Amino acid sequence: MSSSSSLLLLLFLLSLSGVKLISGFKICAFNVQSFGDSKSRNTEVMHTLIRIVSRCDVCLLQEVRDTKQKAIPLLITELNRYDSQNQYDYVASERLGRTPSYQEQYVFVFRIGSVTVTDQYQYSDMLPGDEDAFSREPFIIRLHTPKTAIRNFVLVPQHTTPTNATKEIDALYDVFLDVKKKWKTEMVMFLGDFNADCGYVAKKNWQHVRLYSNQAFLWLIGHTEDTTVRQTTTCAYDRIVVHGEAFEKAIVPQSAQPFNFAKEYGLTEEQALDVSDHYPVEVELKAGSEHLGGHTLLILLMAFFIST
Ligand SMILES: *[C@@H]1O[C@H](CO)[C@@H](O)[C@H](O)[C@H]1NC(C)=O
């Protein structure tokens, strides 16, 4: 058999087996800039949002200001209609904020079957050291996923208040210590709009941010990235940070990035800004060894080499 026909055979077998060659597990965080009633009525905006969220196994939405509590259920309904491969569900935090007049929620949208939320916890003003560190206290979840190599880990969301960004990012370190004690795990990922750039965190202050200065934390979205839609701004506001070597090893190298949905979907800056002034950030985790990928691929590769 010629090598080109062997290759064709391999591709044919792969397609038969339904193996997706790229079958990582995608985690996303998106500041949807005041997502509520009015955005959910805009069909263009909703379509783009659904395309974005349906790329992710789990997606943290921030700045959800859904006072009528209809926008998120609508998003889920439309997602389930749009994506024929997957069904989605969500868990939401309390309404959070320093004043009753301005409140936001963290919402985790996830694929049923791919993700199980096994624990959830809403922080209130309770962290030792700084009882009032956050404007929007983390709503943490522990999830289980058979799809990844690490299987169980914790997500800590944070949307900081810009003027307090340095202090709030630093306080995430206290959250880490608390999660470690509470849930007996160090597999923790921090994600969200940290406002971690462009005047909100001064260069000289990074050394005082424990989540940054402590070498055990890996910042997957670097200082030079741009997570803002506007051409006139280049700021790495939105970040993903993981703790520990085990978590680091579970990350698909180079997969962490802002997702430029304007470019990807051919939107003008104005159309993109109707959705949000932020890009989502995302990262992929490696597939678990017991997942389809591993064994099936090995057998197919053997078949390939035997046939050549
Ligand atoms: C910044 O944090 C302090 C508490 O540490 C709080 O009193 C203040 O209201 C915060 N500022 C804003 C704008 O939220």
PDBQT file of the ligand as one rigid body, heavy atoms in Angstrom, charges set to zero:
ROOT
HETATM    1  C1  LIG A 401     -11.854  49.542  48.000  1.00  0.00    +0.000 C 
HETATM    2  O1  LIG A 401     -11.754  48.712  49.150  1.00  0.00    +0.000 OA
HETATM    3  C2  LIG A 401     -12.157  49.316  50.374  1.00  0.00    +0.000 C 
HETATM    4  C3  LIG A 401     -11.988  48.303  51.477  1.00  0.00    +0.000 C 
HETATM    5  O2  LIG A 401     -10.734  47.720  51.519  1.00  0.00    +0.000 OA
HETATM    6  C4  LIG A 401     -13.588  49.740  50.309  1.00  0.00    +0.000 C 
HETATM    7  O3  LIG A 401     -13.954  50.403  51.502  1.00  0.00    +0.000 OA
HETATM    8  C5  LIG A 401     -13.801  50.647  49.105  1.00  0.00    +0.000 C 
HETATM    9  O4  LIG A 401     -15.181  50.935  49.002  1.00  0.00    +0.000 OA
HETATM   10  C6  LIG A 401     -13.302  49.978  47.856  1.00  0.00    +0.000 C 
HETATM   11  N1  LIG A 401     -13.441  50.862  46.719  1.00  0.00    +0.000 N 
HETATM   12  C7  LIG A 401     -14.337  50.647  45.759  1.00  0.00    +0.000 C 
HETATM   13  C8  LIG A 401     -14.398  51.686  44.678  1.00  0.00    +0.000 C 
HETATM   14  O5  LIG A 401     -15.068  49.664  45.736  1.00  0.00    +0.000 OA
ENDROOT
TORSDOF 0
